[in-house]
Amino acid sequence: MAAPRITLYTTPACPQCRQAKHYLQRMGLRFQESDIHNSSRAKKAFARLGARGVPVIIVGEARIDGFDRKRLDSLLKS
Protein backbone atom coordinates (compact mmCIF):
# COMPACT_ATOMS: atom_id res chain seq x y z
CA MET A 1 0.00 0.00 0.00
CA ALA A 2 1.37 3.42 -0.95
CA ALA A 3 1.92 6.08 1.67
CA PRO A 4 -0.65 8.89 1.63
CA ARG A 5 0.27 12.28 0.21
CA ILE A 6 1.08 14.70 3.04
CA THR A 7 1.00 18.49 2.75
CA LEU A 8 2.06 20.72 5.63
CA TYR A 9 1.02 24.39 5.55
CA THR A 10 3.40 26.47 7.66
CA THR A 11 4.87 29.87 8.48
CA PRO A 12 8.49 30.44 9.56
CA ALA A 13 7.62 31.85 13.01
CA CYS A 14 5.19 29.08 14.02
CA PRO A 15 6.52 26.77 16.78
CA GLN A 16 3.80 24.15 16.16
CA CYS A 17 4.73 24.14 12.47
CA ARG A 18 8.34 23.35 13.38
CA GLN A 19 7.18 20.57 15.73
CA ALA A 20 5.01 19.03 13.00
CA LYS A 21 7.79 19.29 10.42
CA HIS A 22 10.38 17.71 12.72
CA TYR A 23 7.96 14.97 13.72
CA LEU A 24 7.25 14.03 10.10
CA GLN A 25 10.98 14.07 9.35
CA ARG A 26 11.75 11.84 12.38
CA MET A 27 9.09 9.41 11.17
CA GLY A 28 10.89 9.28 7.82
CA LEU A 29 7.81 10.48 5.94
CA ARG A 30 7.90 12.41 2.70
CA PHE A 31 5.78 15.54 2.73
CA GLN A 32 5.29 18.78 0.85
CA GLU A 33 5.88 21.87 2.98
CA SER A 34 3.90 24.92 1.82
CA ASP A 35 5.11 28.12 3.48
CA ILE A 36 2.16 30.52 3.30
CA HIS A 37 4.33 33.45 4.34
CA ASN A 38 6.87 33.19 1.51
CA SER A 39 4.86 31.59 -1.32
CA SER A 40 1.87 33.23 -3.00
CA ARG A 41 0.86 29.84 -4.44
CA ALA A 42 0.84 28.27 -0.96
CA LYS A 43 -1.04 31.28 0.44
CA LYS A 44 -3.78 30.90 -2.22
CA ALA A 45 -4.09 27.15 -1.61
CA PHE A 46 -4.29 27.80 2.14
CA ALA A 47 -7.01 30.42 1.60
CA ARG A 48 -9.05 27.91 -0.44
CA LEU A 49 -8.99 25.61 2.58
CA GLY A 50 -10.69 28.27 4.69
CA ALA A 51 -8.19 27.60 7.46
CA ARG A 52 -7.68 30.18 10.19
CA GLY A 53 -4.23 29.24 11.42
CA VAL A 54 -1.18 27.09 10.88
CA PRO A 55 -0.10 24.38 10.86
CA VAL A 56 -2.61 22.63 8.67
CA ILE A 57 -1.68 19.06 7.81
CA ILE A 58 -3.37 17.28 4.93
CA VAL A 59 -2.98 13.49 4.94
CA GLY A 60 -4.59 12.06 1.85
CA GLU A 61 -8.10 13.55 2.02
CA ALA A 62 -8.07 14.17 5.79
CA ARG A 63 -7.22 17.50 7.39
CA ILE A 64 -5.74 18.35 10.77
CA ASP A 65 -5.75 21.94 12.02
CA GLY A 66 -2.86 22.37 14.45
CA PHE A 67 -0.32 19.75 15.44
CA ASP A 68 -2.33 16.91 16.97
CA ARG A 69 0.19 14.08 17.20
CA LYS A 70 -2.34 11.40 18.24
CA ARG A 71 -4.68 12.22 15.37
CA LEU A 72 -1.76 12.39 12.93
CA ASP A 73 -0.53 8.97 14.08
CA SER A 74 -4.04 7.58 13.68
CA LEU A 75 -4.36 8.89 10.13
CA LEU A 76 -0.93 7.60 9.18
CA LYS A 77 -1.78 4.09 10.44
CA SER A 78 -5.06 3.88 8.52
PDB file of N, CA, C and O in Angstrom:
ATOM      1  N   MET A   1       0.846  -1.178   0.000  1.00  0.00           N
ATOM      2  CA  MET A   1       0.000   0.000   0.000  1.00  0.00           C
ATOM      3  C   MET A   1       0.890   1.240   0.000  1.00  0.00           C
ATOM      4  O   MET A   1       1.854   1.315   0.763  1.00  0.00           O
ATOM      5  N   ALA A   2       0.576   2.192  -0.836  1.00  0.00           N
ATOM      6  CA  ALA A   2       1.368   3.416  -0.952  1.00  0.00           C
ATOM      7  C   ALA A   2       1.082   4.356   0.215  1.00  0.00           C
ATOM      8  O   ALA A   2      -0.030   4.394   0.744  1.00  0.00           O
ATOM      9  N   ALA A   3       2.094   5.106   0.602  1.00  0.00           N
ATOM     10  CA  ALA A   3       1.925   6.083   1.671  1.00  0.00           C
ATOM     11  C   ALA A   3       1.027   7.212   1.171  1.00  0.00           C
ATOM     12  O   ALA A   3       1.066   7.556  -0.011  1.00  0.00           O
ATOM     13  N   PRO A   4       0.218   7.793   2.061  1.00  0.00           N
ATOM     14  CA  PRO A   4      -0.648   8.893   1.631  1.00  0.00           C
ATOM     15  C   PRO A   4       0.171  10.149   1.335  1.00  0.00           C
ATOM     16  O   PRO A   4       1.263  10.337   1.873  1.00  0.00           O
ATOM     17  N   ARG A   5      -0.365  10.985   0.489  1.00  0.00           N
ATOM     18  CA  ARG A   5       0.266  12.282   0.207  1.00  0.00           C
ATOM     19  C   ARG A   5       0.066  13.176   1.427  1.00  0.00           C
ATOM     20  O   ARG A   5      -1.039  13.267   1.962  1.00  0.00           O
ATOM     21  N   ILE A   6       1.131  13.829   1.861  1.00  0.00           N
ATOM     22  CA  ILE A   6       1.075  14.695   3.042  1.00  0.00           C
ATOM     23  C   ILE A   6       1.504  16.102   2.635  1.00  0.00           C
ATOM     24  O   ILE A   6       2.563  16.290   2.036  1.00  0.00           O
ATOM     25  N   THR A   7       0.674  17.081   2.965  1.00  0.00           N
ATOM     26  CA  THR A   7       1.004  18.485   2.750  1.00  0.00           C
ATOM     27  C   THR A   7       0.944  19.190   4.092  1.00  0.00           C
ATOM     28  O   THR A   7      -0.002  19.008   4.858  1.00  0.00           O
ATOM     29  N   LEU A   8       1.961  19.996   4.374  1.00  0.00           N
ATOM     30  CA  LEU A   8       2.064  20.719   5.632  1.00  0.00           C
ATOM     31  C   LEU A   8       2.109  22.213   5.321  1.00  0.00           C
ATOM     32  O   LEU A   8       3.075  22.699   4.733  1.00  0.00           O
ATOM     33  N   TYR A   9       1.063  22.943   5.717  1.00  0.00           N
ATOM     34  CA  TYR A   9       1.023  24.394   5.546  1.00  0.00           C
ATOM     35  C   TYR A   9       1.635  25.034   6.787  1.00  0.00           C
ATOM     36  O   TYR A   9       1.231  24.743   7.913  1.00  0.00           O
ATOM     37  N   THR A  10       2.620  25.916   6.566  1.00  0.00           N
ATOM     38  CA  THR A  10       3.404  26.473   7.665  1.00  0.00           C
ATOM     39  C   THR A  10       3.671  27.964   7.472  1.00  0.00           C
ATOM     40  O   THR A  10       3.396  28.544   6.422  1.00  0.00           O
ATOM     41  N   THR A  11       4.223  28.562   8.541  1.00  0.00           N
ATOM     42  CA  THR A  11       4.872  29.871   8.480  1.00  0.00           C
ATOM     43  C   THR A  11       6.194  29.734   9.232  1.00  0.00           C
ATOM     44  O   THR A  11       6.319  28.872  10.102  1.00  0.00           O
ATOM     45  N   PRO A  12       7.182  30.572   8.910  1.00  0.00           N
ATOM     46  CA  PRO A  12       8.492  30.444   9.558  1.00  0.00           C
ATOM     47  C   PRO A  12       8.487  30.656  11.071  1.00  0.00           C
ATOM     48  O   PRO A  12       9.292  30.045  11.775  1.00  0.00           O
ATOM     49  N   ALA A  13       7.603  31.505  11.584  1.00  0.00           N
ATOM     50  CA  ALA A  13       7.619  31.851  13.010  1.00  0.00           C
ATOM     51  C   ALA A  13       6.742  30.946  13.879  1.00  0.00           C
ATOM     52  O   ALA A  13       6.609  31.193  15.077  1.00  0.00           O
ATOM     53  N   CYS A  14       6.155  29.924  13.308  1.00  0.00           N
ATOM     54  CA  CYS A  14       5.190  29.081  14.023  1.00  0.00           C
ATOM     55  C   CYS A  14       5.881  27.905  14.719  1.00  0.00           C
ATOM     56  O   CYS A  14       6.419  27.026  14.046  1.00  0.00           O
ATOM     57  N   PRO A  15       5.874  27.875  16.068  1.00  0.00           N
ATOM     58  CA  PRO A  15       6.523  26.766  16.775  1.00  0.00           C
ATOM     59  C   PRO A  15       5.830  25.420  16.530  1.00  0.00           C
ATOM     60  O   PRO A  15       6.505  24.396  16.424  1.00  0.00           O
ATOM     61  N   GLN A  16       4.505  25.406  16.440  1.00  0.00           N
ATOM     62  CA  GLN A  16       3.796  24.146  16.164  1.00  0.00           C
ATOM     63  C   GLN A  16       4.118  23.628  14.767  1.00  0.00           C
ATOM     64  O   GLN A  16       4.160  22.418  14.542  1.00  0.00           O
ATOM     65  N   CYS A  17       4.343  24.540  13.838  1.00  0.00           N
ATOM     66  CA  CYS A  17       4.731  24.141  12.475  1.00  0.00           C
ATOM     67  C   CYS A  17       6.078  23.428  12.512  1.00  0.00           C
ATOM     68  O   CYS A  17       6.258  22.392  11.871  1.00  0.00           O
ATOM     69  N   ARG A  18       7.018  23.987  13.265  1.00  0.00           N
ATOM     70  CA  ARG A  18       8.337  23.355  13.382  1.00  0.00           C
ATOM     71  C   ARG A  18       8.228  21.990  14.049  1.00  0.00           C
ATOM     72  O   ARG A  18       8.912  21.051  13.643  1.00  0.00           O
ATOM     73  N   GLN A  19       7.378  21.867  15.068  1.00  0.00           N
ATOM     74  CA  GLN A  19       7.180  20.569  15.729  1.00  0.00           C
ATOM     75  C   GLN A  19       6.627  19.547  14.738  1.00  0.00           C
ATOM     76  O   GLN A  19       7.113  18.418  14.669  1.00  0.00           O
ATOM     77  N   ALA A  20       5.620  19.941  13.980  1.00  0.00           N
ATOM     78  CA  ALA A  20       5.010  19.030  13.005  1.00  0.00           C
ATOM     79  C   ALA A  20       6.027  18.611  11.950  1.00  0.00           C
ATOM     80  O   ALA A  20       6.122  17.434  11.605  1.00  0.00           O
ATOM     81  N   LYS A  21       6.783  19.574  11.443  1.00  0.00           N
ATOM     82  CA  LYS A  21       7.787  19.288  10.422  1.00  0.00           C
ATOM     83  C   LYS A  21       8.848  18.324  10.950  1.00  0.00           C
ATOM     84  O   LYS A  21       9.190  17.348  10.282  1.00  0.00           O
ATOM     85  N   HIS A  22       9.362  18.594  12.132  1.00  0.00           N
ATOM     86  CA  HIS A  22      10.379  17.714  12.715  1.00  0.00           C
ATOM     87  C   HIS A  22       9.820  16.324  13.010  1.00  0.00           C
ATOM     88  O   HIS A  22      10.516  15.324  12.840  1.00  0.00           O
ATOM     89  N   TYR A  23       8.576  16.263  13.446  1.00  0.00           N
ATOM     90  CA  TYR A  23       7.956  14.967  13.719  1.00  0.00           C
ATOM     91  C   TYR A  23       7.858  14.135  12.435  1.00  0.00           C
ATOM     92  O   TYR A  23       8.226  12.960  12.421  1.00  0.00           O
ATOM     93  N   LEU A  24       7.365  14.747  11.373  1.00  0.00           N
ATOM     94  CA  LEU A  24       7.248  14.031  10.099  1.00  0.00           C
ATOM     95  C   LEU A  24       8.619  13.586   9.600  1.00  0.00           C
ATOM     96  O   LEU A  24       8.763  12.484   9.071  1.00  0.00           O
ATOM     97  N   GLN A  25       9.619  14.436   9.767  1.00  0.00           N
ATOM     98  CA  GLN A  25      10.978  14.070   9.354  1.00  0.00           C
ATOM     99  C   GLN A  25      11.503  12.900  10.192  1.00  0.00           C
ATOM    100  O   GLN A  25      12.088  11.965   9.647  1.00  0.00           O
ATOM    101  N   ARG A  26      11.297  12.947  11.511  1.00  0.00           N
ATOM    102  CA  ARG A  26      11.754  11.844  12.378  1.00  0.00           C
ATOM    103  C   ARG A  26      11.081  10.522  12.024  1.00  0.00           C
ATOM    104  O   ARG A  26      11.672   9.451  12.161  1.00  0.00           O
ATOM    105  N   MET A  27       9.825  10.616  11.563  1.00  0.00           N
ATOM    106  CA  MET A  27       9.092   9.413  11.171  1.00  0.00           C
ATOM    107  C   MET A  27       9.547   8.906   9.803  1.00  0.00           C
ATOM    108  O   MET A  27       9.140   7.829   9.367  1.00  0.00           O
ATOM    109  N   GLY A  28      10.385   9.682   9.137  1.00  0.00           N
ATOM    110  CA  GLY A  28      10.888   9.282   7.824  1.00  0.00           C
ATOM    111  C   GLY A  28       9.851   9.415   6.718  1.00  0.00           C
ATOM    112  O   GLY A  28       9.924   8.721   5.703  1.00  0.00           O
ATOM    113  N   LEU A  29       8.883  10.312   6.916  1.00  0.00           N
ATOM    114  CA  LEU A  29       7.807  10.477   5.940  1.00  0.00           C
ATOM    115  C   LEU A  29       8.121  11.590   4.959  1.00  0.00           C
ATOM    116  O   LEU A  29       8.680  12.623   5.326  1.00  0.00           O
ATOM    117  N   ARG A  30       7.758  11.365   3.722  1.00  0.00           N
ATOM    118  CA  ARG A  30       7.896  12.406   2.701  1.00  0.00           C
ATOM    119  C   ARG A  30       6.668  13.299   2.780  1.00  0.00           C
ATOM    120  O   ARG A  30       5.544  12.816   2.918  1.00  0.00           O
ATOM    121  N   PHE A  31       6.893  14.604   2.691  1.00  0.00           N
ATOM    122  CA  PHE A  31       5.779  15.542   2.731  1.00  0.00           C
ATOM    123  C   PHE A  31       6.144  16.796   1.954  1.00  0.00           C
ATOM    124  O   PHE A  31       7.318  17.095   1.734  1.00  0.00           O
ATOM    125  N   GLN A  32       5.124  17.514   1.548  1.00  0.00           N
ATOM    126  CA  GLN A  32       5.289  18.782   0.847  1.00  0.00           C
ATOM    127  C   GLN A  32       5.057  19.893   1.854  1.00  0.00           C
ATOM    128  O   GLN A  32       3.964  20.001   2.410  1.00  0.00           O
ATOM    129  N   GLU A  33       6.062  20.721   2.100  1.00  0.00           N
ATOM    130  CA  GLU A  33       5.877  21.874   2.981  1.00  0.00           C
ATOM    131  C   GLU A  33       5.474  23.066   2.128  1.00  0.00           C
ATOM    132  O   GLU A  33       6.127  23.377   1.132  1.00  0.00           O
ATOM    133  N   SER A  34       4.390  23.735   2.526  1.00  0.00           N
ATOM    134  CA  SER A  34       3.904  24.917   1.822  1.00  0.00           C
ATOM    135  C   SER A  34       3.931  26.090   2.785  1.00  0.00           C
ATOM    136  O   SER A  34       3.078  26.203   3.664  1.00  0.00           O
ATOM    137  N   ASP A  35       4.915  26.959   2.614  1.00  0.00           N
ATOM    138  CA  ASP A  35       5.111  28.122   3.477  1.00  0.00           C
ATOM    139  C   ASP A  35       4.206  29.252   2.994  1.00  0.00           C
ATOM    140  O   ASP A  35       4.474  29.868   1.963  1.00  0.00           O
ATOM    141  N   ILE A  36       3.141  29.523   3.736  1.00  0.00           N
ATOM    142  CA  ILE A  36       2.158  30.519   3.302  1.00  0.00           C
ATOM    143  C   ILE A  36       2.663  31.949   3.475  1.00  0.00           C
ATOM    144  O   ILE A  36       2.035  32.889   2.988  1.00  0.00           O
ATOM    145  N   HIS A  37       3.764  32.115   4.147  1.00  0.00           N
ATOM    146  CA  HIS A  37       4.330  33.451   4.338  1.00  0.00           C
ATOM    147  C   HIS A  37       5.203  33.852   3.147  1.00  0.00           C
ATOM    148  O   HIS A  37       5.235  35.022   2.765  1.00  0.00           O
ATOM    149  N   ASN A  38       5.901  32.893   2.569  1.00  0.00           N
ATOM    150  CA  ASN A  38       6.866  33.187   1.507  1.00  0.00           C
ATOM    151  C   ASN A  38       6.444  32.736   0.111  1.00  0.00           C
ATOM    152  O   ASN A  38       7.171  32.978  -0.853  1.00  0.00           O
ATOM    153  N   SER A  39       5.297  32.091  -0.020  1.00  0.00           N
ATOM    154  CA  SER A  39       4.860  31.590  -1.323  1.00  0.00           C
ATOM    155  C   SER A  39       3.420  32.032  -1.600  1.00  0.00           C
ATOM    156  O   SER A  39       2.502  31.683  -0.857  1.00  0.00           O
ATOM    157  N   SER A  40       3.235  32.787  -2.656  1.00  0.00           N
ATOM    158  CA  SER A  40       1.872  33.231  -3.003  1.00  0.00           C
ATOM    159  C   SER A  40       1.005  32.045  -3.410  1.00  0.00           C
ATOM    160  O   SER A  40      -0.197  32.032  -3.148  1.00  0.00           O
ATOM    161  N   ARG A  41       1.613  31.049  -4.050  1.00  0.00           N
ATOM    162  CA  ARG A  41       0.862  29.843  -4.442  1.00  0.00           C
ATOM    163  C   ARG A  41       0.357  29.102  -3.194  1.00  0.00           C
ATOM    164  O   ARG A  41      -0.800  28.686  -3.136  1.00  0.00           O
ATOM    165  N   ALA A  42       1.237  28.944  -2.205  1.00  0.00           N
ATOM    166  CA  ALA A  42       0.840  28.274  -0.959  1.00  0.00           C
ATOM    167  C   ALA A  42      -0.223  29.085  -0.230  1.00  0.00           C
ATOM    168  O   ALA A  42      -1.162  28.520   0.331  1.00  0.00           O
ATOM    169  N   LYS A  43      -0.079  30.404  -0.238  1.00  0.00           N
ATOM    170  CA  LYS A  43      -1.043  31.280   0.436  1.00  0.00           C
ATOM    171  C   LYS A  43      -2.433  31.138  -0.196  1.00  0.00           C
ATOM    172  O   LYS A  43      -3.436  31.100   0.516  1.00  0.00           O
ATOM    173  N   LYS A  44      -2.493  31.062  -1.527  1.00  0.00           N
ATOM    174  CA  LYS A  44      -3.775  30.901  -2.221  1.00  0.00           C
ATOM    175  C   LYS A  44      -4.398  29.543  -1.911  1.00  0.00           C
ATOM    176  O   LYS A  44      -5.601  29.448  -1.669  1.00  0.00           O
ATOM    177  N   ALA A  45      -3.581  28.496  -1.920  1.00  0.00           N
ATOM    178  CA  ALA A  45      -4.090  27.149  -1.613  1.00  0.00           C
ATOM    179  C   ALA A  45      -4.607  27.102  -0.181  1.00  0.00           C
ATOM    180  O   ALA A  45      -5.645  26.499   0.089  1.00  0.00           O
ATOM    181  N   PHE A  46      -3.885  27.737   0.733  1.00  0.00           N
ATOM    182  CA  PHE A  46      -4.286  27.797   2.136  1.00  0.00           C
ATOM    183  C   PHE A  46      -5.615  28.545   2.277  1.00  0.00           C
ATOM    184  O   PHE A  46      -6.492  28.120   3.029  1.00  0.00           O
ATOM    185  N   ALA A  47      -5.760  29.647   1.559  1.00  0.00           N
ATOM    186  CA  ALA A  47      -7.006  30.421   1.604  1.00  0.00           C
ATOM    187  C   ALA A  47      -8.187  29.599   1.107  1.00  0.00           C
ATOM    188  O   ALA A  47      -9.289  29.706   1.645  1.00  0.00           O
ATOM    189  N   ARG A  48      -7.965  28.776   0.079  1.00  0.00           N
ATOM    190  CA  ARG A  48      -9.046  27.914  -0.435  1.00  0.00           C
ATOM    191  C   ARG A  48      -9.513  26.902   0.609  1.00  0.00           C
ATOM    192  O   ARG A  48     -10.660  26.457   0.587  1.00  0.00           O
ATOM    193  N   LEU A  49      -8.611  26.546   1.521  1.00  0.00           N
ATOM    194  CA  LEU A  49      -8.989  25.607   2.581  1.00  0.00           C
ATOM    195  C   LEU A  49      -9.909  26.254   3.609  1.00  0.00           C
ATOM    196  O   LEU A  49     -10.630  25.558   4.325  1.00  0.00           O
ATOM    197  N   GLY A  50      -9.886  27.579   3.684  1.00  0.00           N
ATOM    198  CA  GLY A  50     -10.686  28.269   4.686  1.00  0.00           C
ATOM    199  C   GLY A  50     -10.103  28.133   6.085  1.00  0.00           C
ATOM    200  O   GLY A  50     -10.802  28.344   7.075  1.00  0.00           O
ATOM    201  N   ALA A  51      -8.845  27.787   6.166  1.00  0.00           N
ATOM    202  CA  ALA A  51      -8.193  27.600   7.463  1.00  0.00           C
ATOM    203  C   ALA A  51      -7.949  28.956   8.122  1.00  0.00           C
ATOM    204  O   ALA A  51      -7.836  29.983   7.452  1.00  0.00           O
ATOM    205  N   ARG A  52      -7.873  28.930   9.458  1.00  0.00           N
ATOM    206  CA  ARG A  52      -7.682  30.177  10.190  1.00  0.00           C
ATOM    207  C   ARG A  52      -6.316  30.276  10.839  1.00  0.00           C
ATOM    208  O   ARG A  52      -5.961  31.331  11.363  1.00  0.00           O
ATOM    209  N   GLY A  53      -5.551  29.211  10.818  1.00  0.00           N
ATOM    210  CA  GLY A  53      -4.225  29.244  11.420  1.00  0.00           C
ATOM    211  C   GLY A  53      -3.386  28.069  10.943  1.00  0.00           C
ATOM    212  O   GLY A  53      -3.887  27.132  10.321  1.00  0.00           O
ATOM    213  N   VAL A  54      -2.110  28.143  11.249  1.00  0.00           N
ATOM    214  CA  VAL A  54      -1.176  27.085  10.878  1.00  0.00           C
ATOM    215  C   VAL A  54      -0.701  26.388  12.150  1.00  0.00           C
ATOM    216  O   VAL A  54      -0.792  26.974  13.228  1.00  0.00           O
ATOM    217  N   PRO A  55      -0.209  25.188  12.064  1.00  0.00           N
ATOM    218  CA  PRO A  55      -0.104  24.380  10.859  1.00  0.00           C
ATOM    219  C   PRO A  55      -1.428  23.751  10.468  1.00  0.00           C
ATOM    220  O   PRO A  55      -2.309  23.528  11.299  1.00  0.00           O
ATOM    221  N   VAL A  56      -1.540  23.474   9.186  1.00  0.00           N
ATOM    222  CA  VAL A  56      -2.609  22.630   8.673  1.00  0.00           C
ATOM    223  C   VAL A  56      -1.905  21.472   7.990  1.00  0.00           C
ATOM    224  O   VAL A  56      -1.029  21.669   7.149  1.00  0.00           O
ATOM    225  N   ILE A  57      -2.296  20.270   8.360  1.00  0.00           N
ATOM    226  CA  ILE A  57      -1.680  19.060   7.814  1.00  0.00           C
ATOM    227  C   ILE A  57      -2.748  18.299   7.036  1.00  0.00           C
ATOM    228  O   ILE A  57      -3.797  17.944   7.574  1.00  0.00           O
ATOM    229  N   ILE A  58      -2.464  18.060   5.778  1.00  0.00           N
ATOM    230  CA  ILE A  58      -3.369  17.282   4.932  1.00  0.00           C
ATOM    231  C   ILE A  58      -2.725  15.917   4.723  1.00  0.00           C
ATOM    232  O   ILE A  58      -1.609  15.813   4.213  1.00  0.00           O
ATOM    233  N   VAL A  59      -3.444  14.873   5.124  1.00  0.00           N
ATOM    234  CA  VAL A  59      -2.976  13.494   4.944  1.00  0.00           C
ATOM    235  C   VAL A  59      -4.002  12.809   4.051  1.00  0.00           C
ATOM    236  O   VAL A  59      -5.103  12.477   4.490  1.00  0.00           O
ATOM    237  N   GLY A  60      -3.628  12.605   2.805  1.00  0.00           N
ATOM    238  CA  GLY A  60      -4.594  12.062   1.847  1.00  0.00           C
ATOM    239  C   GLY A  60      -5.729  13.059   1.684  1.00  0.00           C
ATOM    240  O   GLY A  60      -5.519  14.171   1.199  1.00  0.00           O
ATOM    241  N   GLU A  61      -6.920  12.669   2.085  1.00  0.00           N
ATOM    242  CA  GLU A  61      -8.096  13.545   2.020  1.00  0.00           C
ATOM    243  C   GLU A  61      -8.450  14.139   3.380  1.00  0.00           C
ATOM    244  O   GLU A  61      -9.340  14.984   3.474  1.00  0.00           O
ATOM    245  N   ALA A  62      -7.765  13.708   4.428  1.00  0.00           N
ATOM    246  CA  ALA A  62      -8.068  14.169   5.792  1.00  0.00           C
ATOM    247  C   ALA A  62      -7.272  15.426   6.128  1.00  0.00           C
ATOM    248  O   ALA A  62      -6.183  15.650   5.601  1.00  0.00           O
ATOM    249  N   ARG A  63      -7.834  16.230   7.006  1.00  0.00           N
ATOM    250  CA  ARG A  63      -7.217  17.504   7.387  1.00  0.00           C
ATOM    251  C   ARG A  63      -7.118  17.614   8.897  1.00  0.00           C
ATOM    252  O   ARG A  63      -8.056  17.289   9.626  1.00  0.00           O
ATOM    253  N   ILE A  64      -5.955  18.080   9.356  1.00  0.00           N
ATOM    254  CA  ILE A  64      -5.743  18.347  10.771  1.00  0.00           C
ATOM    255  C   ILE A  64      -5.352  19.811  10.910  1.00  0.00           C
ATOM    256  O   ILE A  64      -4.385  20.257  10.294  1.00  0.00           O
ATOM    257  N   ASP A  65      -6.099  20.559  11.716  1.00  0.00           N
ATOM    258  CA  ASP A  65      -5.747  21.944  12.015  1.00  0.00           C
ATOM    259  C   ASP A  65      -4.967  21.937  13.323  1.00  0.00           C
ATOM    260  O   ASP A  65      -5.476  21.493  14.352  1.00  0.00           O
ATOM    261  N   GLY A  66      -3.732  22.427  13.282  1.00  0.00           N
ATOM    262  CA  GLY A  66      -2.862  22.367  14.452  1.00  0.00           C
ATOM    263  C   GLY A  66      -2.049  21.082  14.417  1.00  0.00           C
ATOM    264  O   GLY A  66      -2.249  20.227  13.553  1.00  0.00           O
ATOM    265  N   PHE A  67      -1.136  20.958  15.360  1.00  0.00           N
ATOM    266  CA  PHE A  67      -0.316  19.747  15.437  1.00  0.00           C
ATOM    267  C   PHE A  67      -0.886  18.843  16.521  1.00  0.00           C
ATOM    268  O   PHE A  67      -0.596  19.004  17.707  1.00  0.00           O
ATOM    269  N   ASP A  68      -1.704  17.887  16.086  1.00  0.00           N
ATOM    270  CA  ASP A  68      -2.325  16.907  16.967  1.00  0.00           C
ATOM    271  C   ASP A  68      -1.642  15.567  16.675  1.00  0.00           C
ATOM    272  O   ASP A  68      -2.028  14.844  15.756  1.00  0.00           O
ATOM    273  N   ARG A  69      -0.634  15.258  17.467  1.00  0.00           N
ATOM    274  CA  ARG A  69       0.193  14.077  17.200  1.00  0.00           C
ATOM    275  C   ARG A  69      -0.612  12.782  17.221  1.00  0.00           C
ATOM    276  O   ARG A  69      -0.394  11.914  16.376  1.00  0.00           O
ATOM    277  N   LYS A  70      -1.537  12.633  18.169  1.00  0.00           N
ATOM    278  CA  LYS A  70      -2.343  11.404  18.242  1.00  0.00           C
ATOM    279  C   LYS A  70      -3.206  11.240  17.000  1.00  0.00           C
ATOM    280  O   LYS A  70      -3.292  10.145  16.443  1.00  0.00           O
ATOM    281  N   ARG A  71      -3.841  12.313  16.565  1.00  0.00           N
ATOM    282  CA  ARG A  71      -4.680  12.223  15.371  1.00  0.00           C
ATOM    283  C   ARG A  71      -3.827  11.959  14.127  1.00  0.00           C
ATOM    284  O   ARG A  71      -4.211  11.180  13.255  1.00  0.00           O
ATOM    285  N   LEU A  72      -2.674  12.611  14.058  1.00  0.00           N
ATOM    286  CA  LEU A  72      -1.763  12.394  12.931  1.00  0.00           C
ATOM    287  C   LEU A  72      -1.322  10.938  12.884  1.00  0.00           C
ATOM    288  O   LEU A  72      -1.342  10.319  11.820  1.00  0.00           O
ATOM    289  N   ASP A  73      -0.925  10.385  14.027  1.00  0.00           N
ATOM    290  CA  ASP A  73      -0.534   8.973  14.082  1.00  0.00           C
ATOM    291  C   ASP A  73      -1.662   8.073  13.624  1.00  0.00           C
ATOM    292  O   ASP A  73      -1.436   7.115  12.884  1.00  0.00           O
ATOM    293  N   SER A  74      -2.876   8.373  14.059  1.00  0.00           N
ATOM    294  CA  SER A  74      -4.040   7.577  13.685  1.00  0.00           C
ATOM    295  C   SER A  74      -4.277   7.607  12.175  1.00  0.00           C
ATOM    296  O   SER A  74      -4.560   6.575  11.566  1.00  0.00           O
ATOM    297  N   LEU A  75      -4.164   8.781  11.582  1.00  0.00           N
ATOM    298  CA  LEU A  75      -4.355   8.894  10.126  1.00  0.00           C
ATOM    299  C   LEU A  75      -3.257   8.173   9.353  1.00  0.00           C
ATOM    300  O   LEU A  75      -3.511   7.573   8.308  1.00  0.00           O
ATOM    301  N   LEU A  76      -2.047   8.238   9.870  1.00  0.00           N
ATOM    302  CA  LEU A  76      -0.931   7.604   9.184  1.00  0.00           C
ATOM    303  C   LEU A  76      -1.026   6.074   9.260  1.00  0.00           C
ATOM    304  O   LEU A  76      -0.536   5.385   8.365  1.00  0.00           O
ATOM    305  N   LYS A  77      -1.640   5.542  10.301  1.00  0.00           N
ATOM    306  CA  LYS A  77      -1.780   4.089  10.438  1.00  0.00           C
ATOM    307  C   LYS A  77      -2.915   3.542   9.574  1.00  0.00           C
ATOM    308  O   LYS A  77      -2.893   2.376   9.180  1.00  0.00           O
ATOM    309  N   SER A  78      -3.906   4.387   9.280  1.00  0.00           N
ATOM    310  CA  SER A  78      -5.062   3.884   8.525  1.00  0.00           C
ATOM    311  C   SER A  78      -4.840   3.910   7.027  1.00  0.00           C
ATOM    312  O   SER A  78      -5.724   3.517   6.266  1.00  0.00           O
TER     313      SER A  78
END
